[in-house]
Structure formats: structure tokens, C-alpha cells
Amino acid sequence: MRTDELSFDQRGLPVMPLVRVHNFSVSLDGFGAGADQSLEAPFGHGGQRLVRSFMDTRSFHVMTGQEGGSTGIDDAFASNWGPGIGVEIMGRNKFGPQRGPWTDEEWKGWWGEEPPFHTPVFVLTHHVRPSIEMKGGTTFHFIDASPAQALAAAKEAAGGLDVRIGGGPATIRQFLAADLIDHMHVVLVPILLGRGESLWDGLEGLEERFAIESVSSPSGVTHITFTRRPFSGSLLGVAVNRGGCR
């Protein structure tokens, strides 16, 4: 970021863009996605059970062009998803279910003709393909990069705004392992999936890097926020993942 792009707080100190995770649902047994993801089952074998509290909110309804939706605690957290975000980084499995080389470049992902992001989106994949420009300001860019490399590209494109790490579990886990996330909102959902993609594998001691707060909701979920402690240094961040995030 150039000096002339910096913003400053009331004390005259520079305000740096944050790397954020929002509304990421995890089961009681630690899975952030079910097994057997497919075109017909984007969330895997658990269906929408993990994300139902988010999808019921007014914020999600507005995001997807629907009317109605719940208000209250779940909606208050859901509404933080978009403000201040200049770029999203997502793993390939959040874009779509295809694995390996792209067999159908005409298909433009799960998100419809006008995806809800309205920003550049960097999709992490070993199989690079041309960018896809969608209605409403979303452009998908497909890159093969480490977490640090992807974040550098995202910050360059974010125009001084924050960067959201959108998932899935493997992508968030690798950014956490590289000590690159400043704020994370996890929704603990009272279900057991039994199998799927774990969020927490290999992240022992993660709580030492963050101030953690939790709020229970009448819907049954618990909202847990992780905010980076000042000057936190992590041994996990020493060995930055040098491979791509999938």
C-alpha cells in the first residue's frame, strides 16, 4: 500500500487493513463442511444444517435479493460480512465442486449471474484459468499462490479496504497456520456431522494468539469471535505454508 493510500486514526496513527473471516459455521465435532460435496450438494452430506441460522437472517435475504428474514443476534453478526471489504479470497471448493483440471470453463460457479460479493474474488487453485467478470462488480480471478502471496495480491486490489477470507475450511486453516488472520467470527452450530473437512486440525494453541469472546443466540448457535492480540507472534507463522490453499 502506498503512503498516500493510508488512513489514520484520531491519534494520527496509520490504520492498516484487516484480514477477516465472517459467518463461518462449524459443527460441535469441528467440521466446517460436510463430506461428499457435489454440484447438487454444495455443503456436502450435511446439507444446509451448518448454515441455516445465517441463511435465515435478514442480511442474507438482502444479500440474495429476498424479502424478510430474522433479526436479532444472528442478523447482527451476519450484517458484518460486507462492510469495509475490498476483496475476498476463497478456496476452489467454494467456487464450485470440480476437482483437477477444469473440464467446463463455461460454468461460472455456484453464485449465479450476479454473485453477492461485488468485489474482486481471488479463487485459489492449482489450475489457473482466465478471470470471469460477473454482473454487480464481482470478478473471479484464479491464482495458484501461497497464503502470503494471495494476501499480497488481494491487498493490492482492495484499495485500502479489508480482505475477507471466505473459506472453505482448508483455506481458512492455512491462513490461520500462516498467522495471517486478524479477526475471525465462527458460528458454533449444535449438530454433529461425523465426517467432513475439519477447521481446527493442526492449530493447537491457536487461542493464545487471540482475544476470544462468545455470544449465545436463541437460535441455538454460539457466535465466537477471535481478535488478534497486540503484537502476537506465533510459532505457527514461522513456517509459512508455501503451497497453494485448496
Backbone as CSV, one residue per row, in Angstrom:
resi,resn,N_x,N_y,N_z,CA_x,CA_y,CA_z,C_x,C_y,C_z
1,MET,0.845,-1.188,0.000,0.000,0.000,0.000,0.878,1.234,0.000
2,ARG,0.554,2.198,-0.827,1.320,3.434,-0.889,0.971,4.313,0.311
3,THR,1.924,5.198,0.684,1.711,6.076,1.824,0.487,6.952,1.639
4,ASP,0.232,7.397,0.399,-0.904,8.291,0.181,-2.240,7.562,0.229
5,GLU,-2.218,6.224,0.358,-3.453,5.464,0.462,-3.798,5.128,1.908
6,LEU,-2.883,5.435,2.847,-3.129,5.105,4.235,-4.202,5.998,4.827
7,SER,-4.975,5.449,5.773,-5.878,6.258,6.582,-5.328,6.286,8.006
8,PHE,-5.785,7.275,8.795,-5.209,7.482,10.114,-6.308,7.623,11.149
9,ASP,-6.028,7.166,12.387,-7.000,7.305,13.455,-6.876,8.672,14.119
10,GLN,-7.644,8.901,15.198,-7.659,10.207,15.847,-6.323,10.568,16.477
11,ARG,-5.475,9.584,16.719,-4.162,9.854,17.289,-3.110,10.087,16.221
12,GLY,-3.524,10.006,14.947,-2.584,10.189,13.858,-1.810,8.948,13.488
13,LEU,-2.226,7.802,14.036,-1.546,6.548,13.722,-2.191,5.897,12.502
14,PRO,-1.396,5.244,11.665,-1.970,4.618,10.467,-2.913,3.477,10.823
15,VAL,-4.024,3.398,10.110,-4.982,2.315,10.271,-4.757,1.323,9.135
16,MET,-4.329,0.136,9.476,-3.989,-0.854,8.469,-5.205,-1.731,8.148
17,PRO,-5.373,-2.116,6.901,-6.464,-3.031,6.555,-6.346,-4.347,7.313
18,LEU,-7.492,-4.933,7.644,-7.542,-6.186,8.377,-7.841,-7.353,7.442
19,VAL,-7.475,-8.533,7.902,-7.834,-9.779,7.228,-8.884,-10.456,8.105
20,ARG,-10.089,-10.653,7.552,-11.239,-11.027,8.354,-11.902,-12.305,7.836
21,VAL,-12.502,-13.039,8.774,-13.369,-14.176,8.468,-14.707,-13.891,9.124
22,HIS,-15.806,-14.114,8.397,-17.137,-13.845,8.936,-18.086,-15.007,8.681
23,ASN,-18.953,-15.261,9.667,-20.075,-16.189,9.495,-19.638,-17.578,9.056
24,PHE,-18.502,-18.039,9.600,-18.047,-19.367,9.211,-18.557,-20.382,10.222
25,SER,-19.414,-21.286,9.769,-20.099,-22.228,10.655,-19.282,-23.501,10.854
26,VAL,-19.267,-23.974,12.092,-18.530,-25.181,12.461,-19.429,-26.045,13.341
27,SER,-19.430,-27.340,13.103,-20.219,-28.264,13.917,-19.545,-28.493,15.264
28,LEU,-20.277,-29.129,16.190,-19.708,-29.428,17.505,-18.469,-30.306,17.407
29,ASP,-18.394,-31.151,16.373,-17.221,-32.000,16.206,-16.185,-31.378,15.269
30,GLY,-16.290,-30.081,15.025,-15.206,-29.340,14.400,-15.190,-29.277,12.889
31,PHE,-16.251,-29.746,12.235,-16.255,-29.756,10.774,-16.875,-28.467,10.224
32,GLY,-16.166,-27.859,9.268,-16.655,-26.648,8.629,-17.335,-26.911,7.299
33,ALA,-17.330,-28.152,6.864,-18.049,-28.581,5.657,-18.280,-30.077,5.772
34,GLY,-19.379,-30.540,5.201,-19.657,-31.963,5.206,-18.865,-32.700,4.145
35,ALA,-18.920,-34.011,4.190,-18.272,-34.848,3.184,-19.150,-34.942,1.942
36,ASP,-18.556,-35.417,0.858,-19.274,-35.730,-0.380,-19.886,-34.493,-1.032
37,GLN,-19.129,-33.407,-1.088,-19.597,-32.214,-1.795,-19.782,-32.533,-3.274
38,SER,-20.842,-31.983,-3.852,-21.112,-32.191,-5.265,-21.893,-30.995,-5.789
39,LEU,-22.165,-30.998,-7.096,-22.942,-29.915,-7.692,-24.311,-29.816,-7.039
40,GLU,-24.894,-30.960,-6.719,-26.225,-30.984,-6.104,-26.168,-30.760,-4.596
41,ALA,-24.997,-30.933,-3.979,-24.850,-30.793,-2.523,-23.645,-29.913,-2.210
42,PRO,-23.789,-28.591,-2.350,-22.643,-27.697,-2.150,-22.040,-27.769,-0.753
43,PHE,-22.857,-28.108,0.257,-22.368,-28.164,1.636,-22.037,-29.590,2.076
44,GLY,-22.069,-30.539,1.143,-21.765,-31.909,1.485,-22.949,-32.644,2.084
45,HIS,-22.672,-33.748,2.758,-23.735,-34.649,3.209,-24.634,-34.013,4.266
46,GLY,-24.157,-32.959,4.947,-24.969,-32.327,5.982,-25.991,-31.341,5.460
47,GLY,-25.987,-31.107,4.159,-26.933,-30.153,3.584,-26.736,-28.763,4.175
48,GLN,-27.837,-28.058,4.404,-27.772,-26.690,4.901,-27.819,-26.600,6.426
49,ARG,-27.657,-27.714,7.112,-27.763,-27.700,8.578,-26.724,-26.776,9.211
50,LEU,-25.525,-26.717,8.638,-24.475,-25.871,9.209,-24.783,-24.383,9.058
51,VAL,-25.434,-23.995,7.998,-25.560,-22.569,7.665,-26.981,-22.049,7.806
52,ARG,-27.874,-22.844,8.377,-29.282,-22.459,8.423,-29.498,-21.155,9.187
53,SER,-28.803,-20.945,10.306,-29.020,-19.727,11.098,-28.610,-18.491,10.316
54,PHE,-27.565,-18.603,9.498,-27.137,-17.486,8.654,-28.122,-17.256,7.515
55,MET,-28.560,-18.325,6.877,-29.461,-18.192,5.734,-30.844,-17.689,6.133
56,ASP,-31.184,-17.817,7.411,-32.473,-17.320,7.892,-32.472,-15.816,8.194
57,THR,-31.308,-15.181,8.192,-31.228,-13.786,8.623,-31.699,-12.817,7.546
58,ARG,-32.102,-11.649,7.997,-32.468,-10.592,7.065,-31.284,-10.204,6.185
59,SER,-30.076,-10.174,6.758,-28.893,-9.797,5.984,-28.668,-10.744,4.817
60,PHE,-28.831,-12.044,5.060,-28.668,-12.999,3.963,-29.768,-12.821,2.932
61,HIS,-30.987,-12.566,3.373,-32.080,-12.355,2.435,-31.820,-11.136,1.555
62,VAL,-31.322,-10.057,2.155,-30.982,-8.868,1.359,-29.856,-9.196,0.379
63,MET,-28.868,-9.908,0.839,-27.716,-10.273,0.025,-28.126,-11.061,-1.215
64,THR,-29.164,-11.887,-1.074,-29.587,-12.775,-2.157,-30.874,-12.314,-2.839
65,GLY,-31.282,-11.059,-2.571,-32.436,-10.492,-3.256,-33.770,-11.002,-2.787
66,GLN,-33.849,-11.461,-1.534,-35.103,-11.952,-0.985,-35.660,-10.946,0.023
67,GLU,-36.929,-11.098,0.348,-37.546,-10.281,1.378,-37.575,-11.042,2.699
68,GLY,-37.809,-10.309,3.784,-37.969,-10.943,5.088,-36.638,-11.325,5.702
69,GLY,-36.697,-12.321,6.580,-35.512,-12.773,7.287,-35.535,-12.353,8.741
70,SER,-34.840,-13.107,9.568,-34.835,-12.859,11.003,-33.945,-11.680,11.358
71,THR,-34.269,-11.045,12.489,-33.409,-10.022,13.059,-32.899,-10.537,14.406
72,GLY,-32.128,-9.722,15.102,-31.612,-10.168,16.387,-30.131,-10.476,16.307
73,ILE,-29.672,-11.350,17.211,-28.241,-11.608,17.356,-27.633,-12.178,16.081
74,ASP,-28.286,-13.188,15.503,-27.726,-13.810,14.300,-27.595,-12.803,13.169
75,ASP,-28.596,-11.951,13.007,-28.546,-10.957,11.946,-27.497,-9.887,12.227
76,ALA,-27.327,-9.526,13.497,-26.311,-8.530,13.843,-24.921,-9.006,13.433
77,PHE,-24.630,-10.273,13.679,-23.335,-10.818,13.247,-23.282,-10.966,11.727
78,ALA,-24.355,-11.435,11.135,-24.372,-11.634,9.683,-24.138,-10.338,8.928
79,SER,-24.631,-9.234,9.487,-24.537,-7.950,8.787,-23.111,-7.421,8.705
80,ASN,-22.179,-7.999,9.475,-20.782,-7.545,9.433,-20.012,-8.119,8.255
81,TRP,-20.649,-8.988,7.499,-19.974,-9.714,6.419,-19.428,-8.788,5.328
82,GLY,-20.197,-7.762,4.958,-19.839,-6.976,3.794,-19.142,-5.658,4.027
83,PRO,-19.526,-4.855,5.037,-18.964,-3.509,5.178,-17.453,-3.505,5.338
84,GLY,-16.801,-2.629,4.579,-15.362,-2.456,4.691,-14.527,-3.470,3.949
85,ILE,-15.159,-4.366,3.192,-14.421,-5.412,2.473,-14.135,-4.962,1.042
86,GLY,-12.890,-5.104,0.630,-12.497,-4.738,-0.729,-12.223,-5.917,-1.633
87,VAL,-11.948,-7.094,-1.046,-11.607,-8.300,-1.811,-11.965,-9.512,-0.958
88,GLU,-12.387,-10.588,-1.614,-12.488,-11.887,-0.927,-11.472,-12.847,-1.525
89,ILE,-10.918,-13.694,-0.649,-10.112,-14.843,-1.072,-10.892,-16.094,-0.701
90,MET,-11.072,-16.995,-1.645,-11.770,-18.251,-1.363,-11.012,-19.422,-1.964
91,GLY,-11.220,-20.588,-1.377,-10.699,-21.810,-1.965,-11.544,-22.236,-3.154
92,ARG,-10.972,-23.083,-3.960,-11.663,-23.510,-5.179,-12.987,-24.200,-4.874
93,ASN,-13.053,-24.926,-3.767,-14.274,-25.676,-3.465,-15.434,-24.776,-3.086
94,LYS,-15.171,-23.521,-2.724,-16.266,-22.583,-2.502,-16.783,-22.030,-3.826
95,PHE,-15.956,-22.026,-4.847,-16.405,-21.592,-6.172,-17.262,-22.655,-6.839
96,GLY,-16.863,-23.913,-6.688,-17.605,-24.988,-7.334,-17.011,-26.340,-6.992
97,PRO,-17.670,-27.433,-7.388,-17.266,-28.772,-6.962,-16.235,-29.444,-7.862
98,GLN,-15.830,-28.837,-8.964,-14.912,-29.505,-9.884,-13.547,-29.689,-9.224
99,ARG,-12.921,-30.819,-9.489,-11.584,-31.109,-8.996,-10.646,-31.321,-10.177
100,GLY,-9.357,-31.062,-9.972,-8.389,-31.277,-11.028,-8.535,-30.254,-12.138
101,PRO,-8.044,-30.560,-13.340,-8.160,-29.621,-14.459,-9.615,-29.263,-14.727
102,TRP,-9.841,-28.034,-15.146,-11.203,-27.577,-15.426,-11.738,-28.298,-16.663
103,THR,-12.870,-28.927,-16.511,-13.472,-29.645,-17.636,-14.584,-28.841,-18.300
104,ASP,-15.061,-27.805,-17.620,-16.146,-26.984,-18.175,-15.925,-25.537,-17.762
105,GLU,-15.229,-24.771,-18.599,-14.953,-23.376,-18.284,-16.135,-22.468,-18.599
106,GLU,-17.189,-23.013,-19.167,-18.394,-22.223,-19.405,-19.200,-22.040,-18.124
107,TRP,-19.086,-23.024,-17.202,-19.807,-22.921,-15.930,-19.114,-21.886,-15.057
108,LYS,-19.885,-20.972,-14.465,-19.304,-19.817,-13.778,-19.497,-19.865,-12.266
109,GLY,-19.673,-21.036,-11.714,-19.720,-21.179,-10.274,-21.135,-21.253,-9.726
110,TRP,-21.200,-21.483,-8.404,-22.469,-21.666,-7.719,-23.243,-20.369,-7.512
111,TRP,-22.651,-19.223,-7.804,-23.145,-17.967,-7.252,-24.080,-17.206,-8.159
112,GLY,-24.471,-17.768,-9.289,-25.424,-17.123,-10.177,-24.789,-16.046,-11.034
113,GLU,-25.614,-15.371,-11.826,-25.117,-14.356,-12.756,-24.641,-13.092,-12.041
114,GLU,-25.211,-12.831,-10.847,-24.791,-11.666,-10.070,-24.442,-12.117,-8.651
115,PRO,-23.208,-12.572,-8.430,-22.807,-13.058,-7.115,-22.897,-11.962,-6.050
116,PRO,-23.000,-12.345,-4.785,-23.219,-11.362,-3.718,-21.970,-10.614,-3.278
117,PHE,-20.817,-10.887,-3.874,-19.566,-10.328,-3.362,-19.364,-8.865,-3.757
118,HIS,-19.609,-8.525,-5.012,-19.495,-7.150,-5.516,-18.085,-6.592,-5.332
119,THR,-17.101,-7.450,-5.360,-15.686,-7.081,-5.263,-14.888,-8.065,-6.115
120,PRO,-13.602,-7.817,-6.314,-12.761,-8.892,-6.855,-12.733,-10.072,-5.889
121,VAL,-12.686,-11.287,-6.443,-12.589,-12.511,-5.644,-11.429,-13.335,-6.199
122,PHE,-10.468,-13.650,-5.346,-9.345,-14.486,-5.742,-9.649,-15.927,-5.353
123,VAL,-9.722,-16.803,-6.347,-10.013,-18.225,-6.138,-8.691,-18.983,-6.197
124,LEU,-8.366,-19.686,-5.120,-7.091,-20.384,-5.024,-7.212,-21.773,-5.650
125,THR,-6.338,-22.048,-6.600,-6.403,-23.306,-7.333,-5.037,-23.614,-7.943
126,HIS,-4.727,-24.893,-8.095,-3.520,-25.278,-8.826,-3.722,-25.172,-10.333
127,HIS,-4.963,-24.983,-10.767,-5.280,-24.985,-12.196,-5.813,-23.598,-12.580
128,VAL,-4.888,-22.747,-13.000,-5.224,-21.359,-13.330,-6.060,-21.328,-14.606
129,ARG,-6.997,-20.393,-14.656,-7.832,-20.192,-15.838,-8.123,-18.702,-15.978
130,PRO,-8.647,-18.256,-17.113,-8.930,-16.827,-17.284,-9.939,-16.313,-16.265
131,SER,-9.818,-15.045,-15.935,-10.747,-14.411,-14.995,-12.154,-14.380,-15.584
132,ILE,-13.146,-14.331,-14.684,-14.552,-14.278,-15.088,-15.169,-13.026,-14.484
133,GLU,-15.633,-12.132,-15.329,-16.289,-10.916,-14.863,-17.793,-11.143,-14.842
134,MET,-18.412,-10.895,-13.680,-19.832,-11.143,-13.485,-20.584,-9.823,-13.310
135,LYS,-21.895,-9.889,-13.303,-22.697,-8.712,-13.038,-22.519,-8.257,-11.588
136,GLY,-22.680,-6.953,-11.360,-22.677,-6.439,-9.991,-21.315,-6.164,-9.402
137,GLY,-20.252,-6.242,-10.218,-18.931,-5.868,-9.723,-18.052,-7.005,-9.261
138,THR,-18.539,-8.243,-9.309,-17.706,-9.391,-8.929,-16.891,-9.858,-10.118
139,THR,-15.580,-10.022,-9.915,-14.717,-10.663,-10.907,-13.935,-11.759,-10.204
140,PHE,-14.035,-12.985,-10.702,-13.294,-14.106,-10.156,-11.935,-14.197,-10.844
141,HIS,-10.867,-14.176,-10.051,-9.502,-14.339,-10.547,-8.957,-15.653,-9.990
142,PHE,-8.416,-16.502,-10.836,-7.974,-17.839,-10.436,-6.448,-17.839,-10.352
143,ILE,-5.928,-18.058,-9.128,-4.490,-17.943,-8.916,-3.962,-19.163,-8.179
144,ASP,-2.717,-19.512,-8.471,-2.008,-20.577,-7.773,-0.985,-19.883,-6.883
145,ALA,-1.249,-19.812,-5.582,-0.427,-18.988,-4.702,-0.462,-19.516,-3.283
146,SER,0.577,-19.199,-2.522,0.590,-19.466,-1.088,-0.322,-18.464,-0.389
147,PRO,-0.650,-18.685,0.881,-1.453,-17.689,1.595,-0.847,-16.293,1.560
148,ALA,0.455,-16.182,1.814,1.088,-14.857,1.834,1.038,-14.205,0.459
149,GLN,1.279,-14.974,-0.587,1.239,-14.422,-1.943,-0.173,-13.987,-2.323
150,ALA,-1.152,-14.814,-1.980,-2.537,-14.464,-2.290,-2.962,-13.214,-1.543
151,LEU,-2.556,-13.100,-0.286,-2.926,-11.932,0.506,-2.282,-10.666,-0.043
152,ALA,-1.054,-10.756,-0.483,-0.400,-9.595,-1.075,-1.149,-9.120,-2.317
153,ALA,-1.556,-10.056,-3.171,-2.315,-9.691,-4.368,-3.668,-9.102,-3.992
154,ALA,-4.317,-9.673,-2.981,-5.628,-9.188,-2.563,-5.541,-7.774,-1.999
155,LYS,-4.537,-7.517,-1.178,-4.390,-6.181,-0.599,-4.134,-5.143,-1.689
156,GLU,-3.400,-5.514,-2.696,-3.144,-4.598,-3.800,-4.436,-4.234,-4.519
157,ALA,-5.355,-5.201,-4.598,-6.614,-4.971,-5.315,-7.707,-4.377,-4.431
158,ALA,-7.496,-4.359,-3.109,-8.562,-3.986,-2.180,-8.716,-2.483,-1.995
159,GLY,-7.789,-1.694,-2.507,-7.918,-0.245,-2.422,-7.943,0.291,-1.003
160,GLY,-7.171,-0.331,-0.100,-7.113,0.129,1.270,-8.185,-0.445,2.177
161,LEU,-9.112,-1.229,1.624,-10.151,-1.856,2.438,-9.669,-3.207,2.963
162,ASP,-10.496,-3.840,3.789,-10.130,-5.117,4.392,-10.276,-6.262,3.385
163,VAL,-9.624,-7.370,3.714,-9.680,-8.586,2.908,-10.427,-9.645,3.701
164,ARG,-11.420,-10.274,3.061,-12.182,-11.350,3.709,-11.686,-12.707,3.198
165,ILE,-11.396,-13.613,4.134,-11.089,-14.999,3.771,-12.404,-15.762,3.870
166,GLY,-12.921,-16.186,2.732,-14.284,-16.689,2.673,-14.452,-18.169,2.930
167,GLY,-13.374,-18.929,2.962,-13.487,-20.372,3.134,-13.081,-21.084,1.858
168,GLY,-13.226,-22.392,1.832,-13.719,-23.265,2.870,-12.749,-23.503,4.007
169,PRO,-13.014,-24.589,4.772,-12.224,-24.858,5.962,-10.722,-24.960,5.704
170,ALA,-10.318,-25.629,4.636,-8.888,-25.802,4.369,-8.211,-24.464,4.115
171,THR,-8.896,-23.567,3.406,-8.317,-22.265,3.122,-8.159,-21.444,4.397
172,ILE,-9.205,-21.387,5.221,-9.103,-20.645,6.481,-8.029,-21.265,7.364
173,ARG,-7.975,-22.573,7.420,-6.986,-23.257,8.260,-5.562,-22.892,7.841
174,GLN,-5.306,-22.817,6.547,-3.965,-22.494,6.082,-3.609,-21.029,6.335
175,PHE,-4.585,-20.134,6.232,-4.316,-18.739,6.573,-4.086,-18.572,8.072
176,LEU,-4.799,-19.343,8.900,-4.538,-19.324,10.336,-3.152,-19.885,10.646
177,ALA,-2.776,-20.964,10.006,-1.462,-21.557,10.237,-0.340,-20.597,9.860
178,ALA,-0.580,-19.770,8.837,0.408,-18.778,8.415,0.319,-17.486,9.227
179,ASP,-0.571,-17.445,10.220,-0.732,-16.295,11.126,-1.073,-15.025,10.353
180,LEU,-2.043,-15.129,9.439,-2.393,-14.005,8.572,-3.791,-13.454,8.839
181,ILE,-4.507,-13.990,9.821,-5.885,-13.550,10.073,-5.926,-12.680,11.327
182,ASP,-6.588,-11.528,11.198,-6.684,-10.577,12.299,-7.976,-10.726,13.098
183,HIS,-9.060,-11.049,12.422,-10.360,-11.155,13.082,-11.117,-12.321,12.460
184,MET,-11.704,-13.163,13.315,-12.444,-14.322,12.814,-13.725,-14.493,13.618
185,HIS,-14.818,-14.664,12.906,-16.125,-14.934,13.514,-16.541,-16.344,13.116
186,VAL,-16.634,-17.214,14.110,-17.032,-18.601,13.904,-18.390,-18.815,14.560
187,VAL,-19.273,-19.514,13.875,-20.595,-19.843,14.399,-20.588,-21.319,14.789
188,LEU,-20.643,-21.585,16.081,-20.671,-22.960,16.565,-22.113,-23.461,16.530
189,VAL,-22.348,-24.461,15.686,-23.700,-24.959,15.440,-23.889,-26.279,16.189
190,PRO,-24.972,-26.442,16.961,-25.140,-27.634,17.802,-25.612,-28.854,17.027
191,ILE,-24.774,-29.280,16.092,-25.037,-30.509,15.349,-23.739,-31.313,15.286
192,LEU,-23.851,-32.592,15.012,-22.702,-33.477,14.809,-22.738,-33.974,13.374
193,LEU,-21.689,-33.673,12.616,-21.627,-34.126,11.233,-20.953,-35.488,11.098
194,GLY,-20.011,-35.791,11.989,-19.375,-37.100,11.956,-18.238,-37.228,10.968
195,ARG,-18.301,-36.498,9.874,-17.261,-36.552,8.841,-17.329,-35.282,8.018
196,GLY,-16.245,-34.999,7.329,-16.181,-33.801,6.509,-14.810,-33.165,6.579
197,GLU,-14.750,-31.845,6.443,-13.497,-31.083,6.434,-13.378,-30.331,7.750
198,SER,-12.337,-30.651,8.532,-12.143,-30.027,9.835,-11.538,-28.631,9.689
199,LEU,-11.976,-27.714,10.547,-11.371,-26.381,10.573,-10.113,-26.356,11.425
200,TRP,-10.049,-27.167,12.492,-9.062,-26.953,13.547,-7.829,-27.829,13.466
201,ASP,-7.762,-28.803,12.577,-6.625,-29.724,12.536,-5.303,-28.970,12.423
202,GLY,-4.364,-29.311,13.291,-3.029,-28.734,13.231,-2.894,-27.344,13.818
203,LEU,-3.934,-26.858,14.506,-3.913,-25.483,15.023,-3.898,-25.444,16.554
204,GLU,-3.282,-26.429,17.175,-3.197,-26.453,18.632,-2.573,-25.154,19.144
205,GLY,-3.166,-24.601,20.202,-2.647,-23.366,20.783,-3.084,-22.109,20.073
206,LEU,-3.956,-22.248,19.090,-4.418,-21.081,18.338,-4.981,-19.993,19.250
207,GLU,-5.657,-20.401,20.328,-6.332,-19.435,21.204,-5.364,-18.459,21.855
208,GLU,-4.074,-18.794,21.930,-3.109,-17.915,22.573,-2.867,-16.641,21.765
209,ARG,-3.182,-16.679,20.481,-2.947,-15.514,19.621,-4.089,-14.524,19.619
210,PHE,-5.247,-14.915,20.173,-6.452,-14.111,20.002,-7.139,-13.836,21.335
211,ALA,-7.783,-12.676,21.412,-8.777,-12.432,22.454,-10.091,-13.024,21.958
212,ILE,-10.733,-13.838,22.790,-11.895,-14.616,22.344,-13.113,-14.238,23.166
213,GLU,-14.219,-14.002,22.475,-15.496,-13.717,23.130,-16.567,-14.596,22.494
214,SER,-17.623,-14.876,23.249,-18.713,-15.689,22.708,-20.057,-15.121,23.127
215,VAL,-21.040,-15.288,22.253,-22.407,-14.827,22.497,-23.348,-15.939,22.047
216,SER,-24.259,-16.354,22.919,-25.244,-17.370,22.558,-26.474,-16.724,21.933
217,SER,-27.077,-17.428,20.995,-28.248,-16.928,20.291,-29.460,-17.799,20.592
218,PRO,-30.664,-17.216,20.594,-31.880,-18.026,20.766,-32.053,-19.104,19.699
219,SER,-31.390,-18.946,18.569,-31.478,-19.971,17.521,-30.738,-21.243,17.899
220,GLY,-29.915,-21.172,18.959,-29.163,-22.347,19.406,-27.696,-22.309,19.067
221,VAL,-27.266,-21.401,18.160,-25.863,-21.313,17.805,-25.128,-20.407,18.788
222,THR,-23.806,-20.523,18.808,-22.961,-19.643,19.608,-21.999,-18.925,18.683
223,HIS,-21.997,-17.610,18.751,-21.097,-16.799,17.936,-19.802,-16.577,18.711
224,ILE,-18.688,-16.993,18.124,-17.380,-16.870,18.774,-16.505,-15.956,17.917
225,THR,-15.955,-14.917,18.525,-15.081,-14.001,17.794,-13.656,-14.120,18.310
226,PHE,-12.735,-14.138,17.376,-11.300,-14.189,17.657,-10.696,-12.886,17.134
227,THR,-10.122,-12.089,18.013,-9.498,-10.826,17.621,-8.022,-10.885,17.992
228,ARG,-7.182,-10.624,17.025,-5.738,-10.749,17.242,-5.278,-9.903,18.421
229,ARG,-4.493,-10.517,19.300,-3.905,-9.765,20.397,-2.793,-8.862,19.871
230,PRO,-2.579,-7.699,20.463,-1.497,-6.825,20.004,-0.147,-7.523,20.066
231,PHE,0.616,-7.364,18.987,1.982,-7.870,18.909,2.063,-9.368,19.107
232,SER,1.004,-10.075,18.690,1.047,-11.537,18.842,2.006,-12.125,17.833
233,GLY,2.892,-12.964,18.307,3.785,-13.684,17.416,3.503,-15.152,17.562
234,SER,3.445,-15.866,16.476,3.053,-17.267,16.553,4.116,-18.150,15.943
235,LEU,4.445,-19.227,16.645,5.352,-20.205,16.067,4.763,-20.825,14.817
236,LEU,3.400,-20.857,14.763,2.760,-21.391,13.560,3.103,-20.556,12.345
237,GLY,3.321,-19.245,12.565,3.578,-18.352,11.438,4.992,-18.419,10.927
238,VAL,5.894,-19.095,11.661,7.279,-19.155,11.233,7.406,-19.957,9.951
239,ALA,6.735,-21.110,9.939,6.781,-21.961,8.745,5.568,-21.641,7.893
240,VAL,5.624,-20.533,7.156,4.500,-20.126,6.332,4.268,-21.163,5.239
241,ASN,3.014,-21.540,5.083,2.678,-22.524,4.047,3.083,-22.016,2.683
242,ARG,3.911,-22.776,2.005,4.424,-22.333,0.711,3.668,-22.950,-0.449
243,GLY,2.730,-23.820,-0.173,1.905,-24.378,-1.234,0.635,-23.571,-1.396
244,GLY,-0.218,-23.968,-2.347,-1.492,-23.278,-2.540,-2.493,-23.669,-1.466
245,CYS,-3.572,-22.906,-1.369,-4.671,-23.194,-0.428,-5.816,-23.783,-1.197
246,ARG,-6.262,-24.939,-0.833,-7.370,-25.567,-1.537,-8.470,-25.875,-0.560
